[in-house]
Amino acid sequence: MEEVKLTEGASRRGVAQEVLSGAVATADLKKKSVRGGAATIMGQGFGMALQIGTTVVLARLLSPTDYGLQSMVFTLTAFLSLFKDAGLNAVTIQRESLTHREISTLFWINVGLGVVLMAVVAGAGPFLAGFYKEPRVLWLTVASSSIFVFNSLTIQHQALLDRAMRFSTSVKISMLSAAIGSVVAIVIAALGGGYWSLICQNIIIPLTAMIATWIAMPWMPGRPRWTPEMRPMVRFGSILTLNGLVVYIAYNTEKILLGRFWGPAALGLYGRAFQLSNLPVQQLTGAVSSVAFPMLSRLQGDAQRLRHSYLKAHSLILALTVPVVVSCALFADGIVEIVLGPKWTGSVMVLRLLAPTVLVFALVNPLDWILRATGRVERSLKIAILIAPVVILGVLSGLHYGPQGVAAGYSAAMLLLAVPIVGWAIHGTGITVRDYVSCVKPPLISGLVAGATGWLITFACKGVMPPKVSLAVAVTISMGAYTVMLLFGSRQKDLILDVLKQFMRTKQNSEPAADA
């Protein structure tokens, strides 16, 4: 392997060699994975709390028009962000070994793509200003285009951190960037900057992340050089990017159709219900995925450890998702009233009808980890191409009935797809149907017990207790039943206790020196 130099220091050359070789000791792999997962989840919690707090403050300093102007620009930048890394960060994480020259070439491809996206967004400024008939959008769009260059300069350095499984460092960078972005936005808004506070926040976050990531991973790229070995890497990244685009279209079509044919009110009811049901699971899955994919990639040469680690991670995700599904199905009215308020009662049935969709997400989405980690990205793309038309047809079948019909059609489509997706995804990976069933059965059975318990308690308390007291009692008892069943009525006790033990160690001990 070609020698890699981060700096002139011998210690940093050693770090680089370890990162690019992909070698991680068994003990270190488990420790870094579990502690990294715990740190990532805590980071997600911090991010959500910061986001809520920032929103509360900015909502009192800015007007709806300020947010509307930012949304006009954000629609374009969010879509183009699907292409910002071209899947090349996953290439760096997934490959068993890499050379300095290969990563340097990937780095400059990312930078070139970032410059192109910046030019596209900046060039779209006049068009957006004319389309919305809002001249202010022009310079907001031009300013926002800079985020693509900052992101492009960060992608490979961040991928190297993930490849080295330095997850705590990544979490610290994310928290620092978000905190500085929030402070900048609040200060500018307080000084009367209006909508520019939101735009500056969106720019400051990737700029801070870029600086911090280069400090944490001081790898310096060399000259790019195209070799035959680069072709499969770029193909891998291109397939991942196309996969993301197909999934984005499939999972956002219902919102476009509701907005077009039923208007903003119906879309608002559906959107809030979808966020309530999916956001906790999305945050959780995203946190675990950021650890699981690098971990499984390091294990791709050891089939037995790969299989064991994947099943363990998937079982944990499902165990934490099932309570959300049960709560959405049984306690939707109470959840909507407490979280959203009485104006949102139209979201109650939508929330209930989306519960099966959330469950299927937890059953099938983690399968993408093992497909990517083992290089089966073409199969992942084919599965996405299967999902898209079925979901769109399901949504169209219920569109006539408004948000509730769309939610029912969405869930029906996902339930129909669940078994074929699982069978296709695990074929040839070393994970058998028996393995998968053993993995998902304990949380599902525990969820059925919790659901039956919650329904009985709700029925028994109806008319006897105030609604909020009845809700609290039913939720407490049903979740207690779920926990008891999961820990003592299945084989999940050792898994949960092991994760909790490692989690507590994370809070007591710092990361190894390499992750400092």
N, C-alpha and C positions, 0 to 999 in steps of 0.2 A: 504493500500500500504506500502511496505517496505520502511523504512526511508533511504534516500540517503545522504551521507556525501561527500561534495566536499573537504572541509578542516575543521579545527576545528572552523572556524569563523561562527557565526550564520547567517550572511548575505549571505554567500555562500551556506549554507544549504538551505536557503530560495530560492535562485536562482535555486538550483537543484530540489527542490520540484515543483517549477513552471514549469521548463522545462519538467520534466517527467510526470506531470499531463496533460500537453497539454492544459491547460486552458488559454485562451486569451480573454480579454474583447473585446466587439464589437468595441468600439472606438479605442482601441489599435490595433486591428486586421486590421482595415482599414488604420490607420496611418502607421503601420509597413509595410503593404503590398505595399502601393503606394510609400512610401519613400524608402522602400527596393528595389522596382523595379527601381525607378529612380537612386538610388545609383549603382545598378547592371549594368544598361545600361551605366552610366558614367564610371564605372570600365571597362566595355567591350571596350569603346572608348579609355580609357587610355592604355589598353592592346594591342589593335590593333596598336595604335600610337607607343608604345614602341617596339612592334614586328617589325614594318616597320623600325624604326630608328636603332634598333640593327642589322637588316638584312643589311641595307645600310652600316653600319660600318664594320661588319664582312665580307661582300662580298669583301671588299677592303683589308682585312688582311688575308683571307683564300683562298685556291684554290678550284676548283671544286672537286678535289680528296678528300679533307678534308670533304666536304659535302657528297660525295659519300660513304665514309667509315662510316660516321654517319648513313646514310640512310640504309646501310646494317644491322646495329644493330636495328635501329628504326622500321623496318618492323616487326621484331619479338616482340619487346617490346610493340608496338602499338596494335598488335593483342591480346597479353596476357593481356593487360590492360582491355580488355572487362570483364575479370574475377576477377579483383583486389579487388572489394568490395563485390562480390557475391550477390549484391542486398540488402545487410544487412543495408546499410545506409538508403535506402528507408524504410526499416522496422522500424527503429528508428524514422524516420520522420512521418510515416503514422499511427502508432499505437496510439489509443486514450490515453492509459496509459501504463506506463512501470515501472518496478522495477529496482533497482540498480543491483540486481543479473542477471536479464535478459540482461541488456546492457553489463554487465561485460562478460557474456558468449558470446554475439555477438562480443565484442571487441577481445576476445581471439581466436574466430573462424577466424576473419579477420587477426589477427597476424599469426596464423598458416598457413592460405592460402598464406599470403605474403611471409613467409619463403619458402613454397613449390614453389611458382612462381620464387623466387630468385634462388633457386636451379636448376629449369628447365632452366632458362635463362643462368645461369653460366655454366651449363652442356652442353648447346647447343653451347658454344663458339668454341670448337674444330670442331664441325660439320660445323658451319658457315664459319670458317676460311678455311676449306677444300672445301666447296661448292663454295665459291667465289674465292678460290685460293689466299687468301690475309691473311697472318699471323697476320697482325696488328689487324684484327677483333677480335682475341681471347681475348686479354686483354680489349679491348673496351667493349666487351659483358660481361665479368666478372664484370667490374666496373659498367656497366649500370644495372646489376641485383639488385643492392642495392636500387634502387628507389622503388621496390615493398615492401620492409620492411618499408621504410619511409612512403609510402602511407598507409600501413596497420595500422600503429600506429596513423594515422591521421583520418581515416574514421569515427569512432564513435564520436570523439570529434567534428568534422565538422558537423556531423549529429545532434548533440545536439545543436550546434549553429543555424542550420537551423530550428530545431524543436522549438527553442525559438524565431525564426524569427529575429535573430540578423544579418540581411543581410549586414548592413554597416560594421560590424566587419569582416565578411567573405570577403567582397570586399577589405577592407584595407589589410587583410592578403594576398590575391591574388596579389594585386598591389605591396606590399612589396617583396614578393617572386620573382615575375617576374623582378622587378627592380634589386634586388641583383643578380639574375641569369644572367641578361644582363651585369651588371658591371663586374662580375667574368669572363664571357666569353670574353668580350672585353679586359680585362687586360691580361688574359692568351694568347689570340691571339696576342696581341701587344708584348708580351714577347717571341713570337716564339713558343708557345705551339701547334699551328696547330690544328689538329682535336680534341685534348684533350680539347680545349676550349668549343667545342660543347657538348662533353660528360659531362664535369664538370657543364655546364649550366643545363643540364637535371637532374643532381644529386642535385645541390644546390637548385633548385626550390622546390622540395618536402621536402628536409631537412629543409629549412627555414619555409615552411608552417607547418611542423610538430611542430617545436619549438613554432612558433607564436600561433598556434591553441591550444596547451596545456596551454600556458599562458592565452589566452583569455577564455578558458573553462577548468579550473583546476580540472576537475573531475578525480578521481583516481579509476581505475577498481579494483574490488575484485577478488576473486577466481571464476573460471567458474564452473557452475553446470548445468548439463543437466536435464531438467524437461519436462513433457509432453507439457507444454506451449511453449517450444522452437520449437517444430516440425512445427507448422503452420508458424512460423516466418522464419525458414530456407526454408520451401517450398515456401513461398512468394518471398524470395530473389532468390531462384534457378530459379523460373519461370521468374523473371525479367531478370536474367542473360541470360537464354536461349532466351528470347525475343530479347535482345540486339544482340545476336549472329545471329539470323535469319535475323534481320533487316540489320545488317552489311553485311551479305552475299548478300542479295537482292539488297542493294543500292551500292555495289561495284563490282558486277559481270561485269557490262559493261566496267569498266576500265580494268579489267583483260583480257577480251575478245578483246578489242581494242588493248591493248598492245601486245597480243599474235598473232593476225591475221593481224593487220595493222601497227604495229611498234610504236616506240616512238614518231615520228612526229605527227601521227594521235592522239595518246593518249594525247600529249601535247596540241593540238588544242582543243580537247574535254575537257580536264582537266581545262584549263584556262577559257573556257566558262562556265563550271559548277561552278567553284569557283566564277566567276563574278556574276552569277545569284543567287547562293545559299548562299554564305558567309554572305551577309548583313542580309538575313532572318534568317540564322542559328544562327548568333550572337544575333539577336533580340529575337528569340524564346527561345534560351538558357538562356538569361538573365531573361526573363519573367517567364520561366518554373522554374527557381531556386527559385522564389518567389511564383508562383502559386501553386506548389505542396504542400509545407508546409502549405500555407494558406488554401487550400481546404481540406487538411487532418485535420486541426483543426476544420473545419466546418462540418465534415461528420455526426455529430449528429444533425445537423440542416438543413433539406432538402431544405427549402426555401432559406436560406442564401447561401447554397452551390450552388444551381441552379443559383441564381442571380449573385453571384461572378464569377462563371465559365463563364457564357454568357458575362459578362462584360469584362473579361480578353481575351476571344477568339475574341470578336469583336474588341478590341484594337489591337491585333496581326494582324488580317486581314486588319484593316484600315491602318496599317503601311506597310503591305506587298504588297498590290495592286499597289501602285506607282512603286515598283520595277518590278512587272510583266509587267505593262504598258510600262515602260522604256525599258525593255529587248525586248519586242515584237515590239515596234515602232522605237526605237532609237539605236538598236544594233550596226549598222555600226559606228555611232559617238562614242558610248561608247568604242567599241573595239579600234578604232583609237586613242582616247585620253588616255585610260588607258594602253593598251598593245602596241600600235604602229602599223605601216603599215605591219610589218612582220606577223601579226596575223589576216589578213583578212579572213582566212579560218574558224575562230571562229565565224564570224558574224551570219551566218545562224544557227549554232549550238546554239548560245545564244538565237536566236528567237524561235527555236523549243523547247528549254527547259523552256520557259516561262510558259506553262500550267503545267509542273511538279511542278514548284515553287508555283504556285497558289494552286494546290491540296495539297501540303505539308502544306500550311497555313490553308487549310480547314479541314484537318484530323489529323495532328500531335497533336494539342492541346487536342484532344479527349482523348489522353493517360493520361493527367493530372487527369481527373475525374475518369478514370478507375483505375488508381493506388491509388488515394486518397480514393476511396470507396472499395478498396480491390479486384477489379475485374481484377486481373492480368492474370488469366487464359484466359479470353476473349481477353485481349490485345495480348497474345501469339497466340491465334487462328487467330486473325486478321493478325498478322505478317506472320503466316504460309500461309494464303490466299494471302497476297501481294507478297511474294517471288516468287512463280512459275509464276504468271501472269507478273510480272516485267521482270523476266528472259526471258520468252517467247517473250515479247515485244522487248527486246533488241536483242534477236536472230533473230527476224523477220527483223530487220533493219541492222543487222551486215554486210550483203553483200554490203550495200551502204555506209559504212564507218561511220565517226563521225556524219554526218547529219542523216543517217538512224538510228543509235543508239539513237540519241536524239529524233527523231520522234517516234520511237518504245517505248521509255521510257515514253514520254508524253502521247501517246495513251493508254498505259497500266494504267497509273495513272488516266487518265480521266475515263476510264472504271471502275476502282475500287472505285472512289470517292463516289458515291451514296450508294453502298452496305456497304462500311466501315462506313459511317455516320449512316446509319440505324441500323447496328449491334451494333455499339459502344454506341449509346444513348439509346438503348432498356433497359427499366427497371431502368434507372438512375434518373428518375424524369424530365429529359429534353425531351420535346416533339419535334416532327418534326416542329411544328409551332414555338416553341421557337428557334430552330436552324435556321430556315429560316429567322425569324425576326432578328437574330443576324448577319447573313452574308449578308443579302440583301442590307443594305445601302452601305457598302464598294464596293460590286460588281456593283451595279447600278452606283455609283459615278465613278468607274473605267471604265465602258463602256462609260460614258459621257466624261471622260478625254481622253480615247483612240480615240474616234471619233473626239474630238477637236484637239488632237495632229496630227492625220492623215490629217485633213483638213488644218491645219497650215503648216505642212510639204509640202503638195501638193502645197499650194499657194505660199510658199517661194522658191520652187525649181527653180533654174535658176535665181532668182531675188536677192538673197543674197549669200554671201560666205557660204560654208557648215557649218562651225563652228558657224557662226552667226545664220544661219537658225536653227541649232540644239538648240542653247541656247534659241531662241525665242519660238520654239515649246515646249521644255521642260517646260519653265517658264509658258507659257499659259495653257498647258495641266494640269500641277500640280496645277496651280491656280484654274482651273475649277474643279479639283478633290476636292480641299480643300473647295471651296465655296459650291459645291454640298453636300459634306459630312457634313459640319457644318450647312448649312441652308436648304438643300433639304432633310434631313433625321433627325433621332432622335439622332444623334451622338454628337450634340453640347454640351449637358450637360456632357456627358462622357469625351470628349476631354478637355473641360474647367476644369473639376474637376481634371483630371490627371495633367494638366499644373499647376493648383493652388497648388496641393500637391508637384509637382516637384519644384516649386519656394520656397516653405517652406523648402524643403530639403536642399536647398543651403543656406538658412538663419539661420536655426536652427540645432543644433547638435542632435544626437540620445539621447533617454532617458538614464539614468544612467546605466540601465541594458545592454545597447548596447555599452557602452563606451569601 
